[in-house]
Amino acid sequence: MTGSEIKSQLLKAGITPKSVTHRNKNWIALAFEYDVKLNAAVKKTEGRQWSKTLNCWLIPKNKQLLELLIENI
């Protein structure tokens, strides 16, 4: 899956992905309205963290993790 295909799939699911650097690490910030199903899918993602500062989920910047997230949605 290409980067644009991944972004498109996430946007369809209601998730806005954004590349960020937070605490000297590269992450993909996942912004979305509260949704039990989406939260459950993100929680299955290895290395995910909730950022109180950014008020969104962060996952390591990794194509395979994004593909797995899409499968879990």
Beta strands, then each sheet from edge to edge (+ up, - down):
strand 1: 16-22
strand 2: 25-31
strand 3: 49-51
strand 4: 56-60
sheet 1: 1+ 2- 4+ 3-
end
